Amino acid sequence: MEHKIIVAGIGPGHPDYMVPEARRAIREARLLAGGRRALSQYAGEGVQEQCVIGADIPAVMDFIRRGLRHDDVVVMVSGDPGYYSLLDALRREFPAELIRVIPGISAMQMAFARLALPWHEADLWSFHGRVPEEGRLAYAPGRLAGMLTDGKYNSHTIPRLLLERGWPGETGLAVCSRLSYEDEVVIRTTLAEAENYPVYSHCILVVTA
Ligand SMILES: C[S@@+](CC[C@H](N)C(=O)[O-])C[C@H]1O[C@@H](n2cnc3c(N)ncnc32)[C@H](O)[C@@H]1O
Protein backbone atom coordinates (compact mmCIF):
# COMPACT_ATOMS: atom_id res chain seq x y z
CA MET A 1 0.00 0.00 0.00
CA GLU A 2 1.25 3.42 -0.90
CA HIS A 3 1.92 5.70 2.05
CA LYS A 4 0.40 9.15 2.24
CA ILE A 5 1.28 12.64 3.27
CA ILE A 6 -1.46 13.72 5.65
CA VAL A 7 -1.60 17.51 5.82
CA ALA A 8 -3.51 18.40 8.94
CA GLY A 9 -4.79 21.92 9.55
CA ILE A 10 -4.40 22.65 13.25
CA GLY A 11 -6.59 25.74 13.29
CA PRO A 12 -5.73 29.19 14.60
CA GLY A 13 -3.89 27.97 17.70
CA HIS A 14 -6.00 26.79 20.60
CA PRO A 15 -6.60 23.00 20.54
CA ASP A 16 -10.37 23.54 20.93
CA TYR A 17 -10.37 24.85 17.37
CA MET A 18 -8.75 21.78 15.80
CA VAL A 19 -11.12 19.28 14.15
CA PRO A 20 -11.16 15.78 15.73
CA GLU A 21 -9.96 14.11 12.50
CA ALA A 22 -6.78 16.21 12.55
CA ARG A 23 -6.29 15.50 16.24
CA ARG A 24 -6.61 11.75 15.55
CA ALA A 25 -4.13 11.81 12.66
CA ILE A 26 -1.61 13.75 14.74
CA ARG A 27 -2.10 11.48 17.76
CA GLU A 28 -1.50 8.37 15.63
CA ALA A 29 1.47 9.84 13.71
CA ARG A 30 4.78 8.02 13.80
CA LEU A 31 6.43 10.50 11.43
CA LEU A 32 5.44 14.07 12.21
CA ALA A 33 6.43 17.45 10.81
CA GLY A 34 5.31 20.85 12.05
CA GLY A 35 6.36 24.19 13.43
CA ARG A 36 8.43 24.09 16.62
CA ARG A 37 5.51 25.18 18.80
CA ALA A 38 3.04 22.73 17.23
CA LEU A 39 5.51 19.87 17.70
CA SER A 40 6.06 20.66 21.36
CA GLN A 41 2.31 20.99 21.86
CA TYR A 42 1.05 17.98 19.91
CA ALA A 43 3.79 15.37 19.28
CA GLY A 44 2.50 12.19 20.97
CA GLU A 45 4.38 9.27 22.47
CA GLY A 46 4.14 7.24 19.27
CA VAL A 47 6.24 9.72 17.29
CA GLN A 48 9.39 7.97 16.10
CA GLU A 49 10.80 10.80 14.04
CA GLN A 50 9.91 14.45 13.85
CA CYS A 51 10.92 17.32 11.62
CA VAL A 52 10.75 21.01 12.44
CA ILE A 53 9.28 23.07 9.63
CA GLY A 54 11.46 26.17 9.50
CA ALA A 55 13.32 28.04 6.82
CA ASP A 56 14.85 24.89 5.32
CA ILE A 57 11.95 23.62 3.20
CA PRO A 58 14.11 21.21 1.12
CA ALA A 59 15.03 19.44 4.40
CA VAL A 60 11.31 19.02 5.15
CA MET A 61 10.72 17.59 1.67
CA ASP A 62 13.62 15.14 2.23
CA PHE A 63 12.15 14.07 5.56
CA ILE A 64 8.81 13.41 3.87
CA ARG A 65 10.31 11.61 0.89
CA ARG A 66 12.38 9.31 3.13
CA GLY A 67 9.46 8.73 5.48
CA LEU A 68 7.02 7.77 2.73
CA ARG A 69 9.15 4.72 1.92
CA HIS A 70 7.93 3.03 5.09
CA ASP A 71 5.04 5.00 6.63
CA ASP A 72 2.54 7.82 6.37
CA VAL A 73 3.91 11.27 7.19
CA VAL A 74 1.73 13.76 9.04
CA VAL A 75 2.41 17.44 8.37
CA MET A 76 0.85 19.99 10.71
CA VAL A 77 0.12 23.43 9.30
CA SER A 78 -1.57 26.37 10.98
CA GLY A 79 -5.14 27.31 10.13
CA ASP A 80 -6.44 25.67 6.97
CA PRO A 81 -3.94 23.89 4.67
CA GLY A 82 -5.61 25.33 1.56
CA TYR A 83 -4.91 28.90 2.60
CA TYR A 84 -1.23 29.99 2.45
CA SER A 85 0.46 26.93 3.89
CA LEU A 86 3.12 24.36 3.00
CA LEU A 87 0.48 22.59 0.90
CA ASP A 88 1.48 24.77 -2.04
CA ALA A 89 5.08 23.52 -1.96
CA LEU A 90 3.94 19.93 -1.31
CA ARG A 91 1.73 20.02 -4.41
CA ARG A 92 4.74 21.09 -6.49
CA GLU A 93 6.86 18.26 -5.08
CA PHE A 94 4.41 15.32 -4.81
CA PRO A 95 1.43 14.07 -6.86
CA ALA A 96 -2.02 14.95 -5.50
CA GLU A 97 -2.87 11.25 -5.07
CA LEU A 98 -0.22 11.02 -2.36
CA ILE A 99 -1.66 13.91 -0.35
CA ARG A 100 -4.62 13.76 2.03
CA VAL A 101 -5.71 17.12 3.42
CA ILE A 102 -7.61 17.51 6.66
CA PRO A 103 -9.09 20.99 6.68
CA GLY A 104 -8.71 23.37 9.57
CA ILE A 105 -10.26 26.59 10.73
CA SER A 106 -8.37 29.44 9.13
CA ALA A 107 -7.40 32.49 11.17
CA MET A 108 -9.26 34.42 8.47
CA GLN A 109 -12.50 32.50 9.15
CA MET A 110 -12.00 33.00 12.85
CA ALA A 111 -11.60 36.77 12.47
CA PHE A 112 -14.84 37.10 10.52
CA ALA A 113 -16.55 34.88 13.09
CA ARG A 114 -15.34 37.08 15.95
CA LEU A 115 -16.76 40.11 14.12
CA ALA A 116 -20.04 38.27 13.36
CA LEU A 117 -19.47 39.25 9.72
CA PRO A 118 -20.42 37.08 6.72
CA TRP A 119 -17.34 36.84 4.50
CA HIS A 120 -18.78 35.55 1.21
CA GLU A 121 -18.36 39.00 -0.36
CA ALA A 122 -15.01 39.76 1.21
CA ASP A 123 -11.76 40.29 -0.68
CA LEU A 124 -8.94 38.35 0.91
CA TRP A 125 -5.45 39.82 0.78
CA SER A 126 -2.16 38.51 2.06
CA PHE A 127 0.49 40.89 3.34
CA HIS A 128 2.37 37.94 4.80
CA GLY A 129 5.79 38.17 3.12
CA ARG A 130 4.24 39.82 0.07
CA VAL A 131 2.12 42.80 -0.98
CA PRO A 132 -1.08 42.33 -2.99
CA GLU A 133 -1.09 43.68 -6.54
CA GLU A 134 -1.63 47.44 -6.55
CA GLY A 135 -4.90 47.17 -8.53
CA ARG A 136 -6.49 44.97 -5.88
CA LEU A 137 -6.10 47.57 -3.12
CA ALA A 138 -8.26 50.31 -4.66
CA TYR A 139 -10.91 51.93 -2.47
CA ALA A 140 -14.58 51.37 -3.29
CA PRO A 141 -17.53 52.22 -1.05
CA GLY A 142 -18.94 49.12 0.63
CA ARG A 143 -15.75 47.14 0.15
CA LEU A 144 -14.98 44.44 2.73
CA ALA A 145 -11.50 42.94 2.95
CA GLY A 146 -9.65 40.60 5.29
CA MET A 147 -5.87 40.58 5.45
CA LEU A 148 -3.07 38.34 6.66
CA THR A 149 -0.20 40.41 8.05
CA ASP A 150 3.43 39.97 9.07
CA GLY A 151 6.04 41.92 11.04
CA LYS A 152 6.57 44.58 8.39
CA TYR A 153 2.98 44.88 7.20
CA ASN A 154 1.11 45.24 10.46
CA SER A 155 -1.74 47.12 12.17
CA HIS A 156 0.10 50.46 11.74
CA THR A 157 1.74 50.17 8.33
CA ILE A 158 -1.22 48.67 6.43
CA PRO A 159 -3.73 51.39 7.45
CA ARG A 160 -1.13 53.99 6.38
CA LEU A 161 -0.71 52.22 3.04
CA LEU A 162 -4.50 52.20 2.45
CA LEU A 163 -4.87 55.87 3.47
CA GLU A 164 -2.16 56.76 0.95
CA ARG A 165 -4.26 54.97 -1.70
CA GLY A 166 -7.30 57.13 -0.99
CA TRP A 167 -9.23 55.05 1.55
CA PRO A 168 -11.19 57.43 3.85
CA GLY A 169 -9.86 57.81 7.39
CA GLU A 170 -13.24 56.83 8.88
CA THR A 171 -13.15 53.38 7.18
CA GLY A 172 -13.83 50.73 9.81
CA LEU A 173 -10.84 48.61 10.81
CA ALA A 174 -10.80 45.55 13.05
CA VAL A 175 -7.51 44.27 14.43
CA CYS A 176 -7.74 40.59 15.41
CA SER A 177 -4.67 39.26 17.18
CA ARG A 178 -3.84 35.91 18.79
CA LEU A 179 -7.24 34.56 17.78
CA SER A 180 -8.44 31.60 19.87
CA TYR A 181 -5.73 32.08 22.52
CA GLU A 182 -6.38 33.40 26.03
CA ASP A 183 -4.68 36.67 25.19
CA GLU A 184 -6.80 37.18 22.05
CA VAL A 185 -7.35 40.85 21.17
CA VAL A 186 -10.08 42.24 18.91
CA ILE A 187 -10.02 46.02 18.45
CA ARG A 188 -12.62 47.90 16.44
CA THR A 189 -11.29 51.23 15.22
CA THR A 190 -10.79 53.16 11.97
CA LEU A 191 -7.92 53.47 9.51
CA ALA A 192 -7.13 56.97 10.78
CA GLU A 193 -7.09 55.94 14.43
CA ALA A 194 -5.22 52.63 14.16
CA GLU A 195 -1.96 54.27 15.27
CA ASN A 196 -3.54 55.21 18.61
CA TYR A 197 -3.40 51.53 19.56
CA PRO A 198 -0.33 49.33 20.07
CA VAL A 199 1.10 47.82 16.92
CA TYR A 200 -0.07 44.24 16.22
CA SER A 201 1.75 42.02 13.73
CA HIS A 202 0.95 38.49 12.50
CA CYS A 203 -2.70 39.29 13.07
CA ILE A 204 -5.79 39.57 10.85
CA LEU A 205 -7.03 43.00 9.78
CA VAL A 206 -10.54 43.50 8.43
CA VAL A 207 -11.59 46.73 6.72
CA THR A 208 -15.23 47.63 6.16
CA ALA A 209 -15.60 50.63 3.84
C1 LIG B 1 1.35 31.90 6.65
S1 LIG B 1 -0.18 32.54 7.15
C2 LIG B 1 -1.01 31.04 7.54
C3 LIG B 1 -2.49 31.10 7.37
C4 LIG B 1 -3.15 29.80 7.80
N1 LIG B 1 -2.96 28.75 6.82
C5 LIG B 1 -4.63 29.99 8.05
O1 LIG B 1 -5.46 29.42 7.33
O2 LIG B 1 -4.95 30.71 9.01
C6 LIG B 1 0.20 33.19 8.75
C7 LIG B 1 -0.65 34.39 9.08
O3 LIG B 1 -1.94 33.96 9.52
C8 LIG B 1 -2.46 34.87 10.47
N2 LIG B 1 -2.70 34.14 11.72
C9 LIG B 1 -2.38 32.85 11.98
N3 LIG B 1 -2.81 32.51 13.22
C10 LIG B 1 -3.42 33.60 13.74
C11 LIG B 1 -4.11 33.87 14.97
N4 LIG B 1 -4.23 32.92 15.91
N5 LIG B 1 -4.62 35.10 15.16
C12 LIG B 1 -4.52 36.05 14.20
N6 LIG B 1 -3.90 35.85 13.02
C13 LIG B 1 -3.36 34.65 12.79
C14 LIG B 1 -1.40 35.98 10.63
O4 LIG B 1 -1.68 37.03 9.73
C15 LIG B 1 -0.13 35.24 10.24
O5 LIG B 1 0.89 36.10 9.85
Ligand as a Chemical Component Dictionary entry (heavy atoms), coordinates in Angstrom:
data_LIG
# 
_chem_comp.id                   LIG 
_chem_comp.type                 NON-POLYMER 
_chem_comp.pdbx_formal_charge   0 
_chem_comp.three_letter_code    LIG 
# 
loop_
_chem_comp_atom.comp_id 
_chem_comp_atom.atom_id 
_chem_comp_atom.alt_atom_id 
_chem_comp_atom.type_symbol 
_chem_comp_atom.charge 
_chem_comp_atom.model_Cartn_x 
_chem_comp_atom.model_Cartn_y 
_chem_comp_atom.model_Cartn_z 
_chem_comp_atom.pdbx_ordinal 
LIG C1  C1  C 0  1.352  31.895 6.650  1  
LIG S1  S1  S 1  -0.182 32.535 7.154  2  
LIG C2  C2  C 0  -1.006 31.040 7.537  3  
LIG C3  C3  C 0  -2.487 31.101 7.365  4  
LIG C4  C4  C 0  -3.145 29.795 7.799  5  
LIG N1  N1  N 0  -2.959 28.747 6.822  6  
LIG C5  C5  C 0  -4.632 29.992 8.047  7  
LIG O1  O1  O 0  -5.457 29.419 7.329  8  
LIG O2  O2  O -1 -4.954 30.711 9.011  9  
LIG C6  C6  C 0  0.204  33.189 8.749  10 
LIG C7  C7  C 0  -0.655 34.392 9.081  11 
LIG O3  O3  O 0  -1.944 33.955 9.518  12 
LIG C8  C8  C 0  -2.457 34.869 10.472 13 
LIG N2  N2  N 0  -2.704 34.142 11.718 14 
LIG C9  C9  C 0  -2.383 32.853 11.984 15 
LIG N3  N3  N 0  -2.812 32.508 13.216 16 
LIG C10 C10 C 0  -3.425 33.599 13.739 17 
LIG C11 C11 C 0  -4.107 33.866 14.969 18 
LIG N4  N4  N 0  -4.228 32.924 15.911 19 
LIG N5  N5  N 0  -4.619 35.097 15.157 20 
LIG C12 C12 C 0  -4.525 36.046 14.197 21 
LIG N6  N6  N 0  -3.905 35.845 13.018 22 
LIG C13 C13 C 0  -3.364 34.647 12.792 23 
LIG C14 C14 C 0  -1.405 35.977 10.631 24 
LIG O4  O4  O 0  -1.681 37.028 9.727  25 
LIG C15 C15 C 0  -0.129 35.237 10.241 26 
LIG O5  O5  O 0  0.895  36.100 9.848  27 
# 
loop_
_chem_comp_bond.comp_id 
_chem_comp_bond.atom_id_1 
_chem_comp_bond.atom_id_2 
_chem_comp_bond.value_order 
_chem_comp_bond.pdbx_ordinal 
LIG C1  S1  SING 1  
LIG S1  C2  SING 2  
LIG S1  C6  SING 3  
LIG C2  C3  SING 4  
LIG C3  C4  SING 5  
LIG C4  N1  SING 6  
LIG C4  C5  SING 7  
LIG C5  O1  DOUB 8  
LIG C5  O2  SING 9  
LIG C6  C7  SING 10 
LIG C7  O3  SING 11 
LIG C7  C15 SING 12 
LIG O3  C8  SING 13 
LIG C8  N2  SING 14 
LIG C8  C14 SING 15 
LIG N2  C9  SING 16 
LIG N2  C13 SING 17 
LIG C9  N3  DOUB 18 
LIG N3  C10 SING 19 
LIG C10 C11 SING 20 
LIG C10 C13 DOUB 21 
LIG C11 N4  SING 22 
LIG C11 N5  DOUB 23 
LIG N5  C12 SING 24 
LIG C12 N6  DOUB 25 
LIG N6  C13 SING 26 
LIG C14 O4  SING 27 
LIG C14 C15 SING 28 
LIG C15 O5  SING 29 
# 
